[in-house]
Amino acid sequence: MKSVVTTVVSAADAAGRFPTTSDLESVQGSLQRAAARMEAAEKLASNLDNVAQEAYNACIQKYPYLNNEGEANSTDTFKQKCLRDIKHYMRLINYCLVVGGTGPVDEWGIAGQREVYRALNLPTAPYVAALTFARNRGCAPRDMSPQALLEYNALLDYVINSLS
């Protein structure tokens, strides 16, 4: 799994050199933000189902066609999969907070996602709306410290941009 440390070491190794001062400064910066990331990861883990459900509810409000009760089972199936996928993205964000890099979401959430969504004819806009709601709903100091919220929001933005 990629973290800031493994990314820096791998890049230096691939270039046939030792990590530079700049490389080590980026690792040091990541380590200095570790406490904030751990705080965000702890808060998210303790409330992941509620965060995902609120994000899903916001998605359904923005895209009411997903909530038509009279529609065929495909709509119900999409709704179930949408909530499942939102929870999946939130877990991946949690893993990223722990490792201090985007490796988990890159490997398990982004790689090939556009092709899968296109092949299955799934819209990504509902996921973007749900994750955007989760990002905008977070509040410091109510939910977590400002630095922890910054780390959490940066990863949400990363996933939102990958889906856009």
C-alpha positions, -999 to 999 in steps of 0.1 A, spaced: 0 0 0 13 34 -9 20 60 18 41 91 17 71 73 29 68 44 4 61 68 -25 91 89 -18 115 59 -13 101 42 -45 105 74 -66 140 79 -54 149 42 -60 133 43 -95 155 73 -103 186 54 -89 192 79 -61 188 84 -24 159 105 -13 167 142 -15 163 168 12 131 179 -5 118 143 -4 126 140 33 109 173 40 77 160 24 79 129 46 86 151 77 55 172 68 34 141 65 46 128 99 39 162 115 3 160 103 -1 124 115 -19 134 148 -45 154 128 -49 125 104 -53 100 132 -79 123 149 -99 125 116 -96 88 111 -109 81 146 -138 105 143 -147 91 109 -144 54 120 -166 60 150 -194 76 129 -188 62 94 -223 47 90 -240 79 100 -217 100 78 -224 77 48 -261 77 54 -263 115 56 -243 118 24 -266 92 7 -297 111 19 -283 143 4 -276 125 -28 -312 113 -30 -325 148 -23 -304 162 -51 -312 134 -75 -349 125 -68 -351 102 -98 -331 78 -76 -359 78 -50 -389 71 -72 -407 43 -54 -428 33 -84 -397 25 -106 -384 -9 -115 -361 -29 -93 -331 -14 -111 -336 19 -92 -338 0 -59 -307 -19 -68 -289 13 -78 -299 29 -44 -285 0 -25 -253 0 -45 -250 38 -42 -251 36 -3 -227 7 -4 -203 26 -26 -204 57 -5 -195 36 26 -167 21 6 -153 54 -4 -156 67 32 -137 36 44 -110 42 18 -107 78 29 -103 65 65 -75 41 54 -58 70 36 -59 91 67 -42 63 86 -14 57 61 -9 93 53 -12 89 15 -37 83 -12 -26 47 -19 -58 29 -6 -82 51 -26 -59 50 -57 -56 12 -56 -91 2 -45 -113 32 -54 -100 50 -84 -81 26 -106 -105 16 -133 -135 33 -118 -143 54 -149 -142 23 -171 -164 4 -147 -190 31 -143 -191 37 -181 -194 -1 -188 -222 -4 -164 -238 29 -175 -237 43 -139 -238 80 -133 -210 94 -111 -228 127 -103 -248 111 -73 -215 100 -57 -200 134 -63 -230 150 -46 -228 127 -17 -191 132 -11 -195 170 -16 -222 170 11 -199 151 35 -171 175 28 -193 206 33 -210 191 64 -178 188 84 -173 215 110 -144 225 132 -144 224 162 -178 206 164 -166 175 146 -128 176 148 -100 201 150 -93 224 121 -62 206 110 -80 172 112 -109 186 91 -84 199 66 -68 165 62 -103 148 59 -115 174 33 -84 171 12 -90 134 7 -127 140 0 -117 165 -26 -92 140 -41 -120 114 -45 -145 140 -58 -121 152 -84 -114 116 -95 -152 111 -100 -157 144 -118 
